[in-house]
Amino acid sequence: QAALAPHAVAAVYQGQRLTYAELNQRANALAHQLLVLGVKPDDRVAIVARRGLETLVGLLGILKSGACYVPVDPAHPAERLNYLLHDSAPVAVLTQTDLLERLPVLSVPVINLDQATARLASDPQVAMAPANLAYVIYTSGSTGQPKGVLIEHRNVVHFILAEKADFGVRARDCVLMASSYTFDASIDQVWLALTSGAKLVLVDKEVLLDPAALSALIAAENVTHLDTVPGLLAGLSPDALPSLERVVVGGEACPVPLARVWSDKVRLYNEYGP
């Protein structure tokens, strides 16, 4: 996509924008930094960062290095954060300046995403296989210790290709990223958008919890593809959001009256759960 449309907007966050060329270059630079450290396929690189363009660069940079990413929410209690960073056995950790003090003592390199330079860098040439790991996301741990679920590249590719076929997402689309990087629903928002050449709009949790603010953002960015939970969708009005073409709901049961209201205006998909 970076080669096809380098000047197209890849991602938007709080008024900041990254084109596909800029995102690719910054991710390449980070990937080369990781490769210098000796990172190789199936190695895990943890990323402890907030929602934002730097984190998006971090995820893509890790994948470009051949490693798999382990997203860790910096808002986690110290005990859980410490457990995840040790249990996943990362070979490196990516974070941000104001989060450094939240990290436990680590014996691996720590890279500050805020200090990364956006220098031009070539696409890394890393030999990859479909069975190599793409990411590890941890369960909630509600029945004991959290467990890391290992997802391979072929799993992600099959899933995204199926969604492209079903949803018809194209380069002219704009996809809202309503999920956290540490939640599995982020996969079919981030990578569905970027592999389609679409624009990805990142949104803070505070905006998600404010229907008026969320509606204003969707309208301002002309979002065409929304993937969210029924509870949040209930706070929005399809009549006020004419740019929306398709809505995907999941995570909880979708009430029939809500489905009827939205299916009259958009293509509505009910994923319900993983």
N, C-alpha and C positions, 0 to 999 in steps of 0.2 A: 504493500500500500504506500510505503514511503517513496518507492520508485515510481509508482503510477501517478501519485498526486502529492508531491512533496510539500506544496504550499497549502494543502487543505488542512483545516483545523482538526486535530486529533482529539484534544482534550481541553476542557474549560473548567476553571475553578476560581470562584470569587473574583471574577474580572480578568484573571490571568488566562492566557491561551498558549498552547503548544501546537505547532504544526506537526505533520507527520515527519517531516525532515528533522525538525528540532528534537522531537521525542526519540527518533531513531538515533540521532547523533549522541544525545546525552546518555541513552541506554547503552550504546556501543562503548562510549568512554568508560562507563561503570563496569561493563563486562570485561573490558581489557584490564581494568584495575583488579578485578577478581581473578582473572587468568594469571596475572603476575604473581598472585598469592598461591597459585597452584590448584585452583578450583577445577574440578573435573565432573563429568556426568555422574549423576546420582548423589553427589555431595549436597548437603543441605546448607542453605544460607538463610538465617533468620532475619526478618525485617520488623523492627519495632518502630513504628511511625504512625503519624496521624493521617487522616484523609488529606489528599493534596496531590499536586502534580509531581512533587519529589518522590512520593511513595510509588506513583505509577511508573516513574523512571526506574525506581529500584526494582520493582517486580519484573519489568521487561529486561532490565540489565542482568538480573540473576538468570533468567531463562536463556538469554543470549550467551551467557558464559557456559551454559551446559548444565549448570546446577539446578536444583529445585528450590523453590522459596517456601519459607515457613512464616506466615504472617502472624504477628503477635500484637495484641491490642495493648498499647501503653497504659490504658486505663485499668488494666487488670490489677487485682490486689498483688502485692509484692510476692506473696507465697506462690500464687499461680504463675506469675511472670517468671519467677526463678525456676519453677518446675519445668515449664515449657522450654526455657532456654537451655536447660541441662539435659532433659529427656530427648530432645530432638537432635542433640549432639551436632550443632552446626559447626562448619569450618570457618565461618565468619559471621558477623552481625552487622546489619545496616541500621542506623538510627539517626536521630536529629539532635541538634545541640542541646535543647532544653530537656531532652529525655535521657541524656547520658547518666545523670545521677540516679535514675530509676533502675538502671541495669545492675544486676548482681556482678560480683567479681567473675570475670571470664578469662579463659586462657587462650582465646582466639582473637584474631584481628577484629577491630571495630572500625567501621567506615562511617563517617559523618556525611549524610546525604546533603546537608546544607552547605557543605564545603566542596561539593563535587563541581568540576568545571565542565562547561558545555562545549568543550573543544571538539572539532571535527574528528571523527574516528571511523575507521572502516568496519564493515560488518565482520564480526569474529567468525573464523572458520573452525567450527567445533563439530566433530563427528558425533551425531546423535542417532539413537534408535527409538522406535516407537515405544519400547518398554522402559525407556529411561524415565525417571521421576520428573514430574512437572511441579507439583506442590504437595505440601503436607498441611492439612488443616485439622486442628484438634477438636474433639467432641467437647460438650459442655462439662462432662465429668460429674453429672448428676447422680450416677450410680457408683461412684468411686473416683479413681484418678482419671484425668482426661487422657484420651487415647489419640495418637496421631494417625490419621488416615492417609495412606500413601496413594497418590493418584498419578498415573502414568500419562505421558504425552498422548498416547493413542486414545485414552479415555476422554481427554479434553477435546481432541480433534473430532472424534465420532460425535460427541455431544454437540459441539458448535456447528458441525456440518448438518446435523439433524435439525437444529434450531434454524439455521439459515434456510433450509428447505421448507420448514413449516411456517416461519414468520416472514420470510422474504425481505429481510433487512438488507439494505443497499447503501452505497456510498452517500446518497443524498439524505440518509436518515440521521436522526439525532437521538441518542440513547441516554436515558437518565441513569446514573449509577446511584441507586438508593441504598445499596447494601454496604456493609463494612468489608474491608479487604479480608478480614478474618472469618467471614461467613461464606459458605459455599455458593450462595446465590450471586456473589460478586463475579464468579467465573463466567456466567452467561450474560453478564452486563459488560464487563471489561473486554473480554476476548471476542465476544460476538461483535461488539462495536468496532474494535481495532482491526480485526481481520476482514471486516466488510468495508473499511475505509470511511466509516461513519464518524460522527462527532460524539464524543463521550462527555457528558456533563456530570461532574462530581458535585455532591451536595452534602452539607454538614447535617449532623443529627438534629441540631436545633431547628433548621429549616424544615426537615422532614416532619417534625412534630408540630409545625405551625402551618395549617392548611392554606392560609392566605399567602404566606411567604412561599410555600411550595408551588402553589398555583401561579404566582407571579413569575417564579423562576422558569417553570415549564413554558409559560407563554412567552417570556422574554427570549428564551433560547430556541423556541419553536421545536420543542421535543416531540418526536413522532412515536417513540417506543418507550413505554413505561412498564417496568417490572417491579411489583410491590406486593404488599399484603392487603387483604380485603379491608382490614381495619383502617388502614391509611387511605385507601381508595374511597372509603365512605365519606371522608371529609372533603373530597373534591367533587366538582361538577363538570360533567362532560360538555355541557353547553358553554362553559367558560374557557374550555381548552380545545379550540378547533384544530390545533396542529396535531393532536394525538390521532394516530391511525390504528395503533394496536396497543392493547393493555394485557399484560401477563400477571396473573395473581397466583399466589402460593403461600405456603407456610401455615395456613389455617383454612378452615372451611369457608367457602364463599357463599353468603346468603343469596337465595334465589332472587329476591327483589333487587338487590344490588347488581347482580349479574344482568337482570333484565334492563335496568336503567342504562348500563354501560354498553351492552351488546346491541342496543338500538343505535348507538353512535359510532362505535369502533369495533374492530375485530378483537374479541375477548377470548383469551386462552386461560384455562384453569390448570395450572401445573400441580397444585395442591401440595406436593412434597417431593423430596429427592427420589 
